[in-house]
């Protein structure tokens, strides 16, 4: 099979690899669509020690089960099912969790990937595969929105700032509104991306945060955005931190303490939340989801380079392994 392989910092190779052999309890999926995630970009830039080269990246995928032809979207988070977290339905913090695109599991920037049967969600006829592949990033934001809304004090306005207009930021705005937050504003300094969000997606967008908000979602996760979140969250409000840009600096812990700000680190999603998100996508509750750019997998290296230089307007680039 053909696969896009991370070979070192800012280096991707398109080459032949053996077709995976599905282990017991797993299914071989013929990948139809696979999205480029921010974590893939971190690996590409050499910033993610969890994803050493050589490795097939990619974990936002949908395809067809080779054995029986089922159309499926893939939950890439594989949990043990036995630990205290799994027994409590919090598989996302399983002590033995694995994720497709991290060793020992190869990713979905390939024509085939092997996935546990329990991680497959069937996709209805009529739902395009490139849309189904967006279940994973949408689920990340669905989980974050649920946690943030649950932490918001009664009586506070249902209003949020979202820092970052990439796929996770846009998905956060969609998930928040689907779950009852009445007003969202995405902060996106890149004028090309901001114009796309405003004109194509109909989002309220600003280049800089102005004024306080009861809820701030950091979909970037760098010192600068954490500082912005600390400054602009209202007293008694909530910061939901999704982004994994870097791990140091930015939070004004003194202000958070004096103003009783709730900080929530959010990571991926539970199995039930992945299915909730898939159903919301299938039902159209997350909008048309037409904010993607599609490219052949063989052009994956140039897609990564274009995202790196900021010339891609669309929040999500989908790679198609079969052209």
Kinemage of the C-alpha trace (Angstrom):
@kinemage 1
@onewidth
@group {chain A} dominant
@subgroup {mainchain}
@vectorlist {calphas} color= white
{ca unk a 1} P 0.000 0.000 0.000
{ca unk a 2} L 0.979 3.653 -0.325
{ca unk a 3} L 1.527 5.711 2.820
{ca unk a 4} L 2.724 9.163 3.830
{ca unk a 5} L 5.578 8.619 6.284
{ca unk a 6} L 7.026 11.151 8.719
{ca unk a 7} L 10.789 10.701 8.245
{ca unk a 8} L 12.209 13.571 10.309
{ca unk a 9} L 11.725 17.251 11.002
{ca unk a 10} L 9.646 18.788 8.173
{ca unk a 11} L 10.239 15.708 6.029
{ca unk a 12} L 7.489 13.427 4.718
{ca unk a 13} L 7.932 10.600 2.244
{ca unk a 14} L 5.260 9.000 0.061
{ca unk a 15} L 6.221 5.363 -0.260
{ca unk a 16} L 5.214 1.715 -0.260
{ca unk a 17} L 4.581 -0.092 3.012
{ca unk a 18} L 3.130 -3.497 3.863
{ca unk a 19} L -0.641 -3.641 4.284
{ca unk a 20} L -1.368 -3.979 8.035
{ca unk a 21} L -2.499 -7.348 9.338
{ca unk a 22} L -5.586 -6.956 11.502
{ca unk a 23} L -5.067 -8.444 14.966
{ca unk a 24} L -7.758 -10.396 16.788
{ca unk a 25} L -10.737 -8.152 17.445
{ca unk a 26} L -9.593 -5.619 14.858
{ca unk a 27} L -10.733 -4.695 11.359
{ca unk a 28} L -8.748 -3.669 8.320
{ca unk a 29} L -10.156 -0.368 7.062
{ca unk a 30} L -9.600 0.959 3.552
{ca unk a 31} L -9.036 4.641 4.323
{ca unk a 32} L -11.073 7.024 2.199
{ca unk a 33} L -10.349 10.332 3.969
{ca unk a 34} L -7.890 11.397 6.664
{ca unk a 35} L -7.552 14.891 8.118
{ca unk a 36} L -4.377 16.743 9.063
{ca unk a 37} L -4.499 17.589 12.784
{ca unk a 38} L -2.519 20.124 14.790
{ca unk a 39} L -0.810 17.219 16.546
{ca unk a 40} L 0.330 15.918 13.153
{ca unk a 41} L 1.823 19.356 12.537
{ca unk a 42} L 3.594 19.267 15.929
{ca unk a 43} L 5.181 15.949 14.958
{ca unk a 44} L 6.088 17.250 11.498
{ca unk a 45} L 7.880 20.201 13.107
{ca unk a 46} L 9.796 17.869 15.442
{ca unk a 47} L 7.930 19.060 18.547
{ca unk a 48} L 6.288 15.791 19.638
{ca unk a 49} L 8.513 13.187 21.251
{ca unk a 50} L 5.531 10.840 21.400
{ca unk a 51} L 5.650 10.540 17.608
{ca unk a 52} L 9.225 9.617 16.629
{ca unk a 53} L 10.258 9.096 13.002
{ca unk a 54} L 9.733 7.016 10.989
{ca unk a 55} L 5.994 6.872 11.544
{ca unk a 56} L 2.728 7.031 9.604
{ca unk a 57} L 0.801 9.947 11.103
{ca unk a 58} L -2.924 10.675 10.803
{ca unk a 59} L -5.768 9.786 13.162
{ca unk a 60} L -8.837 11.670 11.836
{ca unk a 61} L -10.135 9.093 9.414
{ca unk a 62} L -13.071 7.375 7.788
{ca unk a 63} L -13.224 4.499 5.346
{ca unk a 64} L -14.684 1.118 4.458
{ca unk a 65} L -14.152 -2.154 6.326
{ca unk a 66} L -12.480 -4.515 3.865
{ca unk a 67} L -14.191 -7.620 5.233
{ca unk a 68} L -17.820 -6.543 4.913
{ca unk a 69} L -18.009 -3.125 3.227
{ca unk a 70} L -19.279 -1.158 6.216
{ca unk a 71} L -18.766 2.612 5.918
{ca unk a 72} L -17.167 3.738 9.196
{ca unk a 73} L -15.566 6.629 10.996
{ca unk a 74} L -12.675 5.768 13.297
{ca unk a 75} L -12.232 6.553 16.975
{ca unk a 76} L -8.414 6.488 17.119
{ca unk a 77} L -8.157 6.322 20.924
{ca unk a 78} L -7.660 2.704 22.022
{ca unk a 79} L -8.204 2.074 25.735
{ca unk a 80} L -7.657 -0.985 27.916
{ca unk a 81} L -11.249 -1.258 29.155
{ca unk a 82} L -10.080 -2.499 32.548
{ca unk a 83} L -8.510 0.344 34.542
{ca unk a 84} L -10.393 2.599 36.963
{ca unk a 85} L -10.712 5.354 34.348
{ca unk a 86} L -12.150 2.994 31.734
{ca unk a 87} L -14.561 1.472 34.250
{ca unk a 88} L -15.755 4.997 35.060
{ca unk a 89} L -16.353 5.774 31.361
{ca unk a 90} L -13.343 8.084 31.136
{ca unk a 91} L -11.418 6.144 28.512
{ca unk a 92} L -9.613 9.307 27.396
{ca unk a 93} L -7.449 9.198 30.547
{ca unk a 94} L -6.864 5.426 30.476
{ca unk a 95} L -3.443 4.685 31.943
{ca unk a 96} L -2.677 2.310 29.062
{ca unk a 97} L -4.272 4.300 26.232
{ca unk a 98} L -2.919 4.086 22.717
{ca unk a 99} L -3.687 6.340 19.772
{ca unk a 100} L -3.484 5.561 16.109
{ca unk a 101} L -0.473 7.530 14.771
{ca unk a 102} L 1.571 6.984 17.927
{ca unk a 103} L 3.776 3.930 18.466
{ca unk a 104} L 2.986 1.085 18.551
{ca unk a 105} L 0.117 1.982 16.199
{ca unk a 106} L 0.714 3.357 12.704
{ca unk a 107} L -1.611 6.099 11.531
{ca unk a 108} L -4.193 6.668 8.821
{ca unk a 109} L -2.183 8.652 6.246
{ca unk a 110} L -2.181 5.387 4.334
{ca unk a 111} L -4.439 3.324 2.128
{ca unk a 112} L -5.203 0.890 4.959
{ca unk a 113} L -5.204 0.959 8.758
{ca unk a 114} L -6.038 -1.688 11.370
{ca unk a 115} L -8.482 -0.604 14.082
{ca unk a 116} L -10.280 -2.371 16.971
{ca unk a 117} L -13.872 -3.190 16.007
{ca unk a 118} L -15.108 -1.372 19.112
{ca unk a 119} L -13.570 1.861 17.776
{ca unk a 120} L -15.642 1.903 14.596
{ca unk a 121} L -18.858 3.901 14.203
{ca unk a 122} L -20.982 3.093 11.182
{ca unk a 123} L -21.635 6.002 8.825
{ca unk a 124} L -25.090 6.318 7.214
{ca unk a 125} L -25.416 6.289 3.450
{ca unk a 126} L -25.521 9.847 2.185
{ca unk a 127} L -22.910 11.163 4.624
{ca unk a 128} L -19.718 11.854 2.609
{ca unk a 129} L -16.564 10.188 3.907
{ca unk a 130} L -14.630 13.460 4.071
{ca unk a 131} L -17.334 14.757 6.405
{ca unk a 132} L -17.351 11.553 8.476
{ca unk a 133} L -13.568 11.887 8.916
{ca unk a 134} L -14.208 15.129 10.803
{ca unk a 135} L -15.902 13.272 13.677
{ca unk a 136} L -12.608 13.021 15.564
{ca unk a 137} L -11.667 16.734 15.734
{ca unk a 138} L -15.311 17.631 16.352
{ca unk a 139} L -15.383 15.132 19.241
{ca unk a 140} L -12.353 16.814 20.834
{ca unk a 141} L -14.266 20.079 20.951
{ca unk a 142} L -17.560 18.416 21.896
{ca unk a 143} L -15.860 16.988 25.006
{ca unk a 144} L -14.286 20.350 25.886
{ca unk a 145} L -17.605 22.152 25.463
{ca unk a 146} L -19.371 19.686 27.769
{ca unk a 147} L -16.769 20.125 30.495
{ca unk a 148} L -16.707 23.922 30.220
{ca unk a 149} L -20.493 24.286 30.239
{ca unk a 150} L -20.804 21.988 33.256
{ca unk a 151} L -18.304 24.198 35.141
{ca unk a 152} L -19.979 27.505 34.256
{ca unk a 153} L -21.687 29.026 37.306
{ca unk a 154} L -25.456 29.434 37.241
{ca unk a 155} L -26.423 32.960 36.275
{ca unk a 156} L -23.390 33.685 34.113
{ca unk a 157} L -24.002 34.662 30.502
{ca unk a 158} L -23.860 31.899 27.925
{ca unk a 159} L -21.097 33.532 25.940
{ca unk a 160} L -17.621 32.380 24.964
{ca unk a 161} L -14.368 33.487 23.379
{ca unk a 162} L -12.567 30.839 21.344
{ca unk a 163} L -8.849 31.411 20.833
{ca unk a 164} L -7.701 30.023 17.487
{ca unk a 165} L -9.614 29.580 14.236
{ca unk a 166} L -8.245 26.230 13.131
{ca unk a 167} L -10.387 23.106 12.996
{ca unk a 168} L -10.494 22.647 16.784
{ca unk a 169} L -11.363 26.292 17.406
{ca unk a 170} L -14.114 26.338 14.788
{ca unk a 171} L -15.367 22.976 16.042
{ca unk a 172} L -15.432 24.400 19.580
{ca unk a 173} L -17.648 27.277 18.460
{ca unk a 174} L -19.989 24.824 16.710
{ca unk a 175} L -20.087 22.438 19.694
{ca unk a 176} L -20.677 25.244 22.196
{ca unk a 177} L -23.638 26.564 20.234
{ca unk a 178} L -25.031 23.058 19.715
{ca unk a 179} L -24.911 22.615 23.503
{ca unk a 180} L -26.588 25.902 24.405
{ca unk a 181} L -23.936 28.650 24.448
{ca unk a 182} L -25.736 31.500 22.745
{ca unk a 183} L -22.835 33.646 21.544
{ca unk a 184} L -19.311 32.755 20.446
{ca unk a 185} L -16.486 34.823 18.992
{ca unk a 186} L -13.382 33.261 17.446
{ca unk a 187} L -10.101 35.135 17.891
{ca unk a 188} L -7.973 34.535 14.796
{ca unk a 189} L -5.066 36.878 13.912
{ca unk a 190} L -4.323 35.312 10.510
{ca unk a 191} L -6.290 37.554 8.084
{ca unk a 192} L -6.609 34.825 5.458
{ca unk a 193} L -8.072 32.355 7.954
{ca unk a 194} L -10.206 35.040 9.625
{ca unk a 195} L -11.776 36.061 6.311
{ca unk a 196} L -12.563 32.418 5.521
{ca unk a 197} L -14.232 31.893 8.905
{ca unk a 198} L -16.253 35.068 8.533
{ca unk a 199} L -17.241 34.814 4.873
{ca unk a 200} L -17.450 31.049 4.309
{ca unk a 201} L -18.459 29.794 7.757
{ca unk a 202} L -20.545 32.724 8.988
{ca unk a 203} L -18.632 32.982 12.263
{ca unk a 204} L -18.135 36.066 14.383
{ca unk a 205} L -14.377 36.657 14.232
{ca unk a 206} L -11.950 39.214 15.683
{ca unk a 207} L -8.193 39.638 15.366
{ca unk a 208} L -7.760 40.370 19.070
{ca unk a 209} L -9.791 39.676 22.186
{ca unk a 210} L -11.626 42.669 23.585
{ca unk a 211} L -13.440 42.701 26.902
{ca unk a 212} L -14.171 39.865 29.311
{ca unk a 213} L -16.095 36.638 28.668
{ca unk a 214} L -17.574 34.078 31.076
{ca unk a 215} L -15.892 31.277 29.141
{ca unk a 216} L -12.648 31.184 27.169
{ca unk a 217} L -11.644 28.162 25.105
{ca unk a 218} L -7.936 27.994 24.242
{ca unk a 219} L -7.725 25.918 21.073
{ca unk a 220} L -4.067 26.873 20.476
{ca unk a 221} L -2.313 26.204 23.772
{ca unk a 222} L 0.752 28.446 23.763
{ca unk a 223} L 1.963 30.948 26.356
{ca unk a 224} L 0.492 33.889 24.437
{ca unk a 225} L -3.016 32.394 24.204
{ca unk a 226} L -2.957 31.278 27.839
{ca unk a 227} L -2.065 34.861 28.794
{ca unk a 228} L -4.999 36.092 26.696
{ca unk a 229} L -7.322 33.592 28.354
{ca unk a 230} L -6.132 34.667 31.830
{ca unk a 231} L -6.687 38.322 30.993
{ca unk a 232} L -10.101 38.036 29.356
{ca unk a 233} L -11.943 35.435 31.441
{ca unk a 234} L -14.521 37.001 33.750
{ca unk a 235} L -14.255 36.611 37.541
{ca unk a 236} L -15.764 33.249 38.407
{ca unk a 237} L -15.507 32.150 34.796
{ca unk a 238} L -14.039 29.134 33.036
{ca unk a 239} L -10.962 28.523 30.883
{ca unk a 240} L -11.072 25.304 28.842
{ca unk a 241} L -7.599 24.450 27.524
{ca unk a 242} L -7.542 22.138 24.499
{ca unk a 243} L -4.447 23.218 22.559
{ca unk a 244} L -1.105 21.473 22.908
{ca unk a 245} L 1.125 24.115 21.324
{ca unk a 246} L 3.572 24.223 24.217
{ca unk a 247} L 3.520 23.547 27.931
{ca unk a 248} L 5.109 26.515 29.664
{ca unk a 249} L 3.997 29.997 30.667
{ca unk a 250} L 1.108 32.347 30.120
{ca unk a 251} L -1.329 31.612 32.931
{ca unk a 252} L -1.873 34.380 35.462
{ca unk a 253} L -2.274 32.067 38.429
{ca unk a 254} L -2.608 34.942 40.894
{ca unk a 255} L -5.565 36.417 38.997
{ca unk a 256} L -7.126 32.984 38.578
{ca unk a 257} L -6.862 32.417 42.329
{ca unk a 258} L -8.150 35.837 43.406
{ca unk a 259} L -11.030 35.725 40.904
{ca unk a 260} L -11.919 32.045 41.379
{ca unk a 261} L -11.405 31.156 37.740
{ca unk a 262} L -11.876 27.497 36.876
{ca unk a 263} L -9.171 26.051 34.621
{ca unk a 264} L -9.961 22.786 32.847
{ca unk a 265} L -7.459 20.776 30.861
{ca unk a 266} L -9.394 18.784 28.255
{ca unk a 267} L -8.065 15.829 26.268
{ca unk a 268} L -9.764 13.975 23.417
{ca unk a 269} L -13.154 12.437 24.367
{ca unk a 270} L -14.810 9.387 25.869
{ca unk a 271} L -16.180 6.568 23.735
{ca unk a 272} L -19.736 7.746 24.378
{ca unk a 273} L -18.837 11.340 23.444
{ca unk a 274} L -17.291 10.185 20.176
{ca unk a 275} L -20.579 8.495 19.319
{ca unk a 276} L -22.592 11.536 20.478
{ca unk a 277} L -20.510 13.714 18.173
{ca unk a 278} L -20.909 11.329 15.252
{ca unk a 279} L -24.676 11.389 15.691
{ca unk a 280} L -24.700 15.202 15.907
{ca unk a 281} L -22.677 15.289 12.678
{ca unk a 282} L -25.013 12.809 10.949
{ca unk a 283} L -28.064 14.815 12.098
{ca unk a 284} L -26.655 18.099 10.785
{ca unk a 285} L -26.534 19.748 14.226
{ca unk a 286} L -22.939 20.874 13.621
{ca unk a 287} L -23.666 22.662 10.376
{ca unk a 288} L -22.734 21.834 6.779
{ca unk a 289} L -19.065 21.149 7.645
{ca unk a 290} L -18.015 22.401 4.225
{ca unk a 291} L -14.885 24.169 5.465
{ca unk a 292} L -12.348 21.639 4.205
{ca unk a 293} L -9.799 21.485 1.427
{ca unk a 294} L -9.163 18.087 -0.146
{ca unk a 295} L -5.850 16.897 -1.577
{ca unk a 296} L -4.496 13.514 -2.729
{ca unk a 297} L -2.383 11.689 -0.156
{ca unk a 298} L 0.563 11.798 -2.567
{ca unk a 299} L 0.485 15.607 -2.206
{ca unk a 300} L 0.565 15.372 1.579
{ca unk a 301} L 4.078 16.799 1.938
{ca unk a 302} L 3.109 19.989 0.110
{ca unk a 303} L -0.102 20.216 2.159
{ca unk a 304} L 1.908 20.149 5.399
{ca unk a 305} L 4.301 22.773 4.015
{ca unk a 306} L 1.413 25.028 3.009
{ca unk a 307} L -0.186 24.752 6.446
{ca unk a 308} L 3.213 25.495 7.979
{ca unk a 309} L 3.524 28.759 6.039
{ca unk a 310} L -0.048 29.868 6.786
{ca unk a 311} L -1.305 30.019 3.205
{ca unk a 312} L -4.157 27.523 3.691
{ca unk a 313} L -7.398 29.351 4.442
{ca unk a 314} L -9.563 26.306 5.182
{ca unk a 315} L -9.481 25.155 8.822
{ca unk a 316} L -9.109 21.520 7.765
{ca unk a 317} L -7.156 19.757 5.013
{ca unk a 318} L -8.357 16.241 4.157
{ca unk a 319} L -6.020 13.809 2.414
{ca unk a 320} L -7.573 11.213 0.101
{ca unk a 321} L -5.413 8.041 -0.171
{ca unk a 322} L -7.079 6.827 -3.353
{ca unk a 323} L -6.836 10.086 -5.323
